[in-house]
């Protein structure tokens, strides 16, 4: 019984289940976000007089954002599951870049449609919620 008691006392799970669930939901949502944003850029380039000088950079930023998102979700999920603060912290830093790119697509891209506003608002909300949960998880891992 003392061995069982010792195992039970030392087997606290510090990884965050809500955070892990949010990583999963964000991964699914980002696939939708990427495809919708790509489709809207193509649509805007056909319907509006989209300056050629801006089409390439908008597409490049979308693909850079996708690479960052894969890296961010991988590091965050891995850090949470292994209860290591370094990958989770790095994921938090990458989130800042993702937020900046999301704000670009929300405010500064060549043409901003109502659909752009909606999908970026949802993405920014999930980034904010995820960031709060990451900070809480990192605090739990460090203590």
N, C-alpha and C positions, 0 to 999 in steps of 0.2 A: 504493500500500500504506500510506503514512503516513496518508492520509485514512481508509481503512478502519480502521486501528489506532485513530485518534482517535475515530471513531464508536463502535467497540466499547468503548473505555475510558470514554466518557461516557454510555453507554446502560444504566446500572444501573437495574434495576426495584426501586424501594423499596416499592411497594405489596405488601400481604400477601395471597397467594393463600388461605392457610387462613382468614384473617379474612374475605375476600370470600365464601368458601364458607359460613362460619358465618353471615354476614348472610343469605344465601339460605336456608339451613336454618332460621334463626330466623324469617324471614318466613313460610315455609310452616308452621312449628310454631305461630306466633302465630295464624294463621288458625284452626287446630285448637283452640288454647287459648281463643280468643275465643268460638267457637261452642260449645265444650264448657262453658265457664263460663256463658255465656248460657243454655244449655239447663238446666244445673244450677240456676241461679237461678229459672228458670221452674218447674222440677220442685219445688224447695224451697218455692216460693210456693204450689204446689197441694197438696203432701203435708203440709207442716208448717204450724203456725200462724205464718206469716211476718208479723211486725209491719209494717203499711203504712208506718210511719215509716222503716223501714230498706230497704224494697224499692227505692224511688226512688234513694236515695244509693248503694246497691250497684250498680244499673244505671248510674247516672251515672259512678261511678268506673271501671266496666268500659269505658265509651265514652271517657272521658278517657284511660285507659290505652291504648286502641286508637289514639287520635290521637297520643299520645306515641310509641307504637311505630312508627308510619309515619314520623314525623319523625326518630326515633332511627335507624332503619334507612336512611332516605334520606341523612341527613347523614353517617352512618358509611360507607356504601358510596361516596358521592360523594367524601368526604374521602380514603378509601383509594385509590380509582382515580385521583384527581387528585394524590395524594401531598401533600395539604395538611393540616397539623396542626390548624388552627382548626375545620373542620367535624367532624373526628374527635374533637377535644377536647370540642366541644359535644355530640356524640353520647354521649360518656362521661359528661358531666354529666347529660344526660337519662336515661341508664341508672340513675342514682341514684334518680330519681323512679319509674322503672319497677320497680326493686327494692322500693321502699317500697310501691307499689301491689300488687305480687305478694305481699309479706309480709302486707299487709292481707287479701288473699283467702286466704292460707294460715292466718292466725291470728285475725284480728279480725272477719271478716264474720259475719253473724248465725248461719248454720249452716255448719259445715265438714265436708264429707264426705271419705271416704278418697280419692275421685277428685280432690277439690280439692288434697289434700296431694300426691298423685303428680304432677299436671300442674304445680303450682307449684314443686315440687322440681326437676323437669326444667327449667322456665323459669329458675329461679334459678341452676342449674348452668350453663346456656348463657350467662346474663348474666355470670357470673363468668369463664368461659373467654373470652368475647368481650372483657371488660374488660382481661384480661391481654394479649390479642393487640393491643388498641387501644393500650395503653401502649407495647408493644414497637414497634408501627408508628410512633407519634408520635415515639418516641426515634430511630427510623431516619430519619424525615423531617427532624427538627431537626438531626441531626448532618451 
